[in-house]
Amino acid sequence: MNRSQLYIHIKQTYGTDPEFLWQKYPNYAVFRHDDNHKWYAIVMDVPRSAVGLTGEGMVDVLNLKLDPSLIDDLRTRPGFVPGYHMNKTHWVSVALDGSVANEEIVSLLDMSYQATR
């Protein structure tokens, strides 16, 4: 799943548009609940090396808030790293580079949405 596909899925499923909050980081998109304003997803483009991924260049990552026991399990698998610039106990970063199946991304996104209600 790429960034554009993710934005479409979030809009169709949750009715949320991305918010671009930082002028210094124009590609960082925050998704939050309309009622309580809690963040449930953040999409960022970061250097692969900054999140411990192999290879050169940038990668889009999706930060999700999940149960810490699930995060511990996910972080043992390819495509999952500690939450970039977030509390690493409660957030995980998912590489949007094809290393994680779309179905799993959608499922984890829904868990994050529910966890932040």
C-alpha positions as CSV (number, residue, x, y, z in Angstrom):
1,M,0.0,0.0,0.0
2,N,1.4,3.4,-0.9
3,R,0.7,6.8,0.6
4,S,-2.0,7.7,-1.9
5,Q,-3.9,4.4,-1.5
6,L,-3.7,4.8,2.3
7,Y,-5.2,8.3,2.1
8,I,-8.1,7.1,0.0
9,H,-8.7,4.1,2.3
10,I,-8.7,6.4,5.4
11,K,-11.1,8.9,3.8
12,Q,-13.5,6.2,2.6
13,T,-13.4,4.2,5.9
14,Y,-13.1,6.9,8.6
15,G,-14.0,10.1,6.8
16,T,-10.7,11.7,7.8
17,D,-8.6,14.0,5.7
18,P,-4.8,14.3,6.3
19,E,-3.6,17.3,8.2
20,F,-0.2,18.7,7.3
21,L,0.8,20.5,10.5
22,W,4.5,21.2,10.0
23,Q,5.9,23.6,7.4
24,K,9.3,22.1,7.8
25,Y,7.9,18.7,7.0
26,P,5.3,19.2,4.3
27,N,4.8,15.5,3.6
28,Y,4.1,14.5,7.2
29,A,0.3,13.8,7.4
30,V,-1.6,13.4,10.6
31,F,-5.0,11.6,10.9
32,R,-7.0,12.2,14.0
33,H,-10.5,11.8,15.3
34,D,-12.9,14.6,14.7
35,D,-14.5,14.4,18.2
36,N,-11.5,14.0,20.6
37,H,-8.7,15.1,18.2
38,K,-6.5,12.1,19.2
39,W,-4.1,11.0,16.5
40,Y,-4.6,7.5,15.2
41,A,-2.1,7.6,12.3
42,I,0.8,9.6,11.0
43,V,2.4,9.2,7.6
44,M,6.0,10.4,7.2
45,D,8.7,10.2,4.7
46,V,12.0,9.5,6.5
47,P,15.5,8.2,5.6
48,R,15.5,4.4,5.7
49,S,18.6,4.6,7.9
50,A,16.7,6.8,10.5
51,V,14.3,3.9,11.2
52,G,16.7,1.1,11.0
53,L,15.7,-0.2,7.6
54,T,18.3,-1.4,5.1
55,G,18.9,0.4,1.8
56,E,19.4,4.0,0.7
57,G,17.0,6.9,0.3
58,M,13.6,7.7,1.8
59,V,10.7,5.5,2.8
60,D,7.1,6.3,3.7
61,V,6.2,5.0,7.2
62,L,2.8,4.8,8.9
63,N,2.9,5.3,12.6
64,L,0.1,3.5,14.5
65,K,-0.9,3.4,18.2
66,L,-1.3,-0.2,19.3
67,D,-1.2,-2.5,22.3
68,P,2.3,-2.8,23.6
69,S,2.3,-6.6,23.5
70,L,1.3,-6.6,19.9
71,I,4.0,-4.0,19.1
72,D,6.6,-6.3,20.7
73,D,5.5,-9.1,18.3
74,L,5.3,-6.9,15.2
75,R,8.8,-5.4,15.8
76,T,10.3,-8.9,15.2
77,R,9.0,-8.9,11.7
78,P,10.2,-7.2,8.5
79,G,8.6,-3.9,7.8
80,F,8.0,-3.0,11.4
81,V,10.2,-0.7,13.5
82,P,9.8,1.3,16.7
83,G,7.5,4.3,16.3
84,Y,9.5,7.0,14.7
85,H,9.5,10.2,16.9
86,M,6.8,8.7,19.1
87,N,6.5,6.8,22.3
88,K,8.0,3.4,21.3
89,T,6.0,1.5,23.9
90,H,2.7,2.5,22.3
91,W,3.6,3.3,18.7
92,V,5.0,1.3,15.8
93,S,6.1,2.4,12.4
94,V,5.1,0.4,9.4
95,A,7.1,0.7,6.2
96,L,4.9,1.5,3.2
97,D,7.3,-0.2,0.8
98,G,5.5,-3.5,0.1
99,S,7.1,-5.4,2.9
100,V,3.8,-5.6,4.9
101,A,0.6,-6.8,3.2
102,N,-2.1,-4.3,2.5
103,E,-4.6,-6.4,4.5
104,E,-2.5,-6.3,7.5
105,I,-1.9,-2.6,7.3
106,V,-5.7,-2.0,7.1
107,S,-6.3,-4.3,10.1
108,L,-3.6,-2.5,12.2
109,L,-4.9,0.9,11.1
110,D,-8.4,-0.1,12.4
111,M,-6.9,-1.2,15.7
112,S,-5.1,2.1,16.1
113,Y,-8.4,4.0,15.2
114,Q,-10.3,2.0,17.9
115,A,-7.5,2.3,20.5
116,T,-7.6,6.1,20.3
117,R,-11.4,6.6,20.5
